[in-house]
Amino acid sequence: MHYPTNVAVLKQDLLIQAWPSFALESDDKEFLGFGQYYLRLERCHLCGLIVSPKHRGKGVVQTLIELIAAQGKHKLGVNAYSLFVYHDNAVAIKAYEKMGFVGKDYPMNDGMEDCLYMVKLGLSKF
């Protein structure tokens, strides 16, 4: 992602036109989070996951992932999920582990060395 950014650059970085994209809002239309999915290695790969700093630690990421993964499961016909998270993002790693994601060796070398590859099979709520 480019920084500093603007709306046009952010849309380009997040491949808004290429991947299904979702925003999560509160009942009063406040932005809570954003995420996307696509098929990667026969899994619904969750990406571009962003939670508003103001709403972190409140379970927003779990709701966001559940909603996006449900869409991905339906559209892609898979029951396995993956995501990348930066090694130094301990808070996010803990949240993903709480949801049942586990670290796994990534089978390809594609420039994601700074990230942990996490997978989950059969997210039961979806």
TAZI-V303946 format. One record per pair of residues at least 24 apart in sequence whose ideal C-beta (glycine too) atoms are under 6 Angstrom apart, sorted by the first residue. I is the first residue (numbers start at 1). J is the second residue. D is the distance in whole Angstrom. If there is no record, write none. Layout:
# TAZI-V303946
I_J_D, I_J_D
This chain:
# TAZI-V303946
14_48_5, 22_68_6, 24_64_5, 32_60_5, 33_60_5, 33_64_4, 35_64_5, 35_68_5, 37_68_5, 37_72_4, 39_76_5, 43_80_4, 43_81_6, 43_82_4, 44_69_6, 44_72_3, 44_76_5, 44_78_5, 44_81_5, 45_82_5, 46_83_4, 61_95_5, 62_99_6, 66_125_5, 69_123_5, 69_126_5, 70_126_4, 73_126_5, 79_122_5, 80_121_5, 81_120_5, 81_123_6, 82_119_5, 83_118_5, 84_112_6, 84_115_4, 84_117_6, 85_116_5, 86_114_6, 86_115_6, 87_116_6
